[in-house]
Amino acid sequence: MTAQTKETDARILIDDQLRAAGWNPADKSHVLTEVLVTGGVLNVAEPNTRATVLTTADGDMVPTGRADYVLLDQRGRPLAIIEAKRQAIHPYVAKQQALPYAKQIGAPFIFLTNGELIYFWDYQNDDARIVNSFFSRRDLERLVHMRTERKPLATVAIPDTYLRQGETRLLRPYQKEAMQALDRTVELGKRRFLIELPTGCGKTDLIVLYIKRLIQAGHAERMLFLVDRDQLAKQAIETIQDLLPGYSSYWLKPGMVRQEKQITVCLLQTMIGRYHEFTSGYFDVVVMDECHRSIYGTWQTALSYFDALHIGLTATPAIYIERNTFQFYH
């Protein structure tokens, strides 16, 4: 089998994965393929157009000046390019091949894939990282919008008080310190966090108020709040709707149709069977309550599927927390 045929096999998989993320590879207002990149102008290559063909050190054929796929926003502007490699090639090696194309056409994001592994690269801010699916057009447009709105978390004041069930409550010093610690690590680019506070210390209030800060600073728009019991889901949705009345939220229950709201509360047991209904870029933040009970086996698969900031909450002292809880939250 030739290298070219193997790359064709990868593209069949890639087309299916794009459809699963809401893209239509046959619709030129969604996806362009075999794009000649010249002087920042996009030109779809004719099927019989001859191009200079180079061979990289790994034996992959590279038509000079062509992007394999370009994903477009609703106004026809480039959102991301996809660099497709054949399955025998690790896609991460294509980083420097893809980067000039993205810069030349003004696409802010790059996907690197061989049909099996997918890397997402926000090349202006982070290194490429493995994700579990392509992002939808809505996901990518949201990331672009948040980038324009983003401001340092330190510019959003931490309040001294907040309203809870109609009464004014003081934000405790340890709650403020937790927020400040989160601020520092979020700004450094960390993506996983573990908060340990004893029962009754207001972990849910703290994290809901922190979600508000992330939204206000342009660091997040869509949140998933996962729990492992109905009682905790009820408590979470009541707290969210009390503290964040200006943001849409709902409890995604078994059999319920998914709603396009900013904050989703869900039992982890429900999400295990439904996470494939979402793209891996659908949520910006995933909060897991009582995380020491809930990150094993299949349950962890549902958690790690999402490319998001992951925040674990626990009241269990560190010496009693399973080692892989620390590993998951880095």
Sequence and secondary structure as in RCSB ss.txt:
>XXXX:A:sequence
MTAQTKETDARILIDDQLRAAGWNPADKSHVLTEVLVTGGVLNVAEPNTRATVLTTADGDMVPTGRADYVLLDQR
GRPLAIIEAKRQAIHPYVAKQQALPYAKQIGAPFIFLTNGELIYFWDYQNDDARIVNSFFSRRDLERLVHMRTER
KPLATVAIPDTYLRQGETRLLRPYQKEAMQALDRTVELGKRRFLIELPTGCGKTDLIVLYIKRLIQAGHAERMLF
LVDRDQLAKQAIETIQDLLPGYSSYWLKPGMVRQEKQITVCLLQTMIGRYHEFTSGYFDVVVMDECHRSIYGTWQ
TALSYFDALHIGLTATPAIYIERNTFQFYH
>XXXX:A:secstr
  HHHHHHHHHHHHHHHHHHTT  TT TTTEEEEEEEETTEEEE  TT    EEE TTS EEETTEEEEEEE TT
S EEEEEEE  TTS GGGGHHHHHHHHHHHT SEEEEESSS EEEE TTTS  EEESS   HHHHHHHHHHHHH 
  GGGS   SEEEETTEEEE  HHHHHHHHHHHHHHHTT  EEEEE  TTS HHHHHHHHHHHHHHTTS S EEE
EESSHHHHHHHHHHHHHH TTS EEEE TT      SEEEEEHHHHHTTGGGS TTS SEEEETTGGGS SHHHH
HHHHTS SEEEEEE S GGGS HHHHHHT 
